[in-house]
Amino acid sequence: MHIDEVKNNQFYQFPKWLLTEPYIELSHRAMLMYMFLWDRRGLSEKNGWYDEDGKVYIYFTNEQFIEILKCSEPAIIKSKKELTEIGLLDEVRQGINKPNRLYINGTKNSLVQDLKNFKHGTKNSLVQDLKNFKGINTNIINTNISNTTTNSAEKNVFDYYQRRIGSLDGFQYERLKDYIEIDGIEPELVKRAIDRAADNGKRNFSYINKILKNWAQNGIRTIAQQDEEQRSFADSKAKKPGTFERPEYGQGYDPELGF
């Protein structure tokens, strides 16, 4: 494995106790669902998503689970039910047009392991975390620091998204972050994708995600490269009068999305 691959690889944490009784009886999909929720705790801590009792909650919609687990909504509901019945998940409805709050539970043993692995903080702060434990380990946010660190350029992108498109949930946040950190797309180019969606009345993450995915697959990672791609497209269109128009100039085929 090349050094660049090592630097760019990120990993999910999978709690080992999920492979012990009684959790070993969970389906693999339910275990993966819990792993994704476990990983999302750091984002909740970063955004201050905790209730009046200090319990951290997570935002992860059924649609996001469908996309990441590649299954149907009934399968997602079934997996949630498994986690709920075994005591690892509590789902709280917030009302119409608001995502449900998801609270994950753990075991005391898993908390102790969290504290052993927790590198950021003092001995006193760890002791205080242990004292505050009340049967649910979501108060302890233990994720890889690289997953929760956001530089100023990335923060600018996230703020820009929320100004031009709308609220940014946890899944969308992580996906944009991956495009910048893993795929190497420069922040200004991500903002261009956001502009393209907003300017064409496509204020949804799916549209932006398709643009960025297409750019990443075609090796377009900078503003200069995308400008060149646009010029090449315009030149080819000029040689073939009456062919497709870009959405910026008219209705029709969008070469970035493939439709």
Order of alpha helices (4+ residues) and beta strands (2+ residues): alpha-alpha-alpha-alpha-alpha-beta-beta-alpha-alpha-alpha-alpha-alpha-alpha-alpha-alpha
